Amino acid sequence: MIARLVADARHVAVGAASPIPAAACELLKAQGKPIRVTRLHQRKGNPFTEGSRELFDLAGQGRIDFFFLGGAQLDGQANINLVRAEGRRFPGSFGSAFMYFHCRTVLFREEHSRRVLVPKVEFVSAPGWSPPEVVRPGGPFALLTGAALFAWQKDKRRFRLQSMHEPADIRAITGFDFDAPSEVPLTPPPSAAELELLRGPVALRLAPDYPDFASRVWGKINGRE
Amino acid sequence: MEAVRALIRRKAKNLRLLGVPVLGMSADLLIGAGCVAEVHSSAVSLGEAGLAPRFTEAAEKGEIRLVDTTCPAVHTALQATEKGVPFMPLRGVIGSDLPNGRRDWQIGQNPFAAGQDPILLVAAIAPDAALFHARWGDEAGNVWVGRRRELATIAHAARHTYVTVEEARPGDMLEDELLAPGVISAAYVTSYAEAPRGAWPLGVADVYAIDDAHVAQYARAAKTREGFQRYLDEFVWSAKKSSLPA
């Protein structure tokens, strides 16, 4: 699904702890799309020679089309919180307060629950919206969870449910209000060809950088085959 | 990491850590061992091994002072010091809760813009000490960090720079055209010490890889104070094991 969202991008960057977006971008490459994928945490052949500073400099100049951000909490205004929630401390904001302003951003979180998708975040690591005088070429583009895909409506500052991955009561598991069509379509599943690429060349590309993720996901899949 | 273990053995106290731009296992060890008063960072985590357990508990219990920031703000603040200017502007951030209560960040107006153009001004940061591990140190006192050139910015901005190196080598690396771009000149290096496998359980590019299994073992052990103490006993207080390959 992520691969379809960012299919037209020329340059996509993937930050820390994002194996699933990384897999999506590598899938696009494996399909022969002319896309540059910059993975911040690539251990071998990392494209940066000035560490992560170069990522932010690239983004600041508008040289990165898409980025991915998650959150301990995300709200209906597309604010993200990576710092603290319900008395629990999370790692921190990373580069979100900058990248969210400069790249079209796919918000991604596997867990779809009222605990994560809240009416209002407890701490704003990066805001979903900025007043017109604030320079902001980037911002929210879509929100993808393990259950559904939402599009961001910039003019209304609200999410709109686009599709769900399996039949479910999305309102019941979402803490914020959103627009939805009367009939919510199902997300088209990955094709056999896409799955084959994901389990083959994509898995090989990712395994050195996300060994734990790769063995959890592809180790099991390959074990079953 | 060898220097971190040495700091714990020396019972360092009241350290203020600056993450450039994030912190990981080194910080978690220092926090768990009671060496740290303040953490100023964009994030503290163990990467794929998950949350940094000693940081998380100390933060939740309010045992350390926290300055939450965002990665490019740290780079910008160090670059300001590098250039000897008091602050530098940075796009983004406005509307985040991060600037709340911070006196070293201000929102100003772009003086070159015709209309309203608010922009964040980040005060320069000059750390007392920079500490990192590198591949080589040479007779002239230079160290080679290769592609990790952001480390040069830390060294340029810090008042003192201490480095552990995998290997000491003869000569002057600045005389070698191929090595020179990855070198931090001795002018910025207070001193270096040889510490073979000194990054372990983290890695050094092309020399040894990160020991993922050990980091995961640490993440599990450090979930409790008792487990963390046992880890220290085994890998820090008795220094034998820490330099051996996993």
Interface residues (C-beta under 8 A of the other chain):
Chain A: A16 A17 H41 R43 K44 N46 F48 T49 E50 G51 S52 R53 F56 G60 L82 V83 G87 R88 R89 F90 P91 G92 S93 F94 G95 S96 A97 F98 M99 Y100 F101 H102 F123 V124 S125 A126 P127 W129 S130 P131 E133 V134 V135 R136 Y210 P211 D212 F213
Chain B: P21 V22 S41 S42 A43 V44 S45 G47 E48 A49 L51 A52 F55 T56 A59 E60 D68 T69 T70 C71 P72 A73 H75 L90 R91 G92 V93 I94 G95 S96 D97 L98 G115 Q116 D117 P118 I119 R147 R148 R149 E150 L151 T153 G203 A205 A209 I210 D212 A216
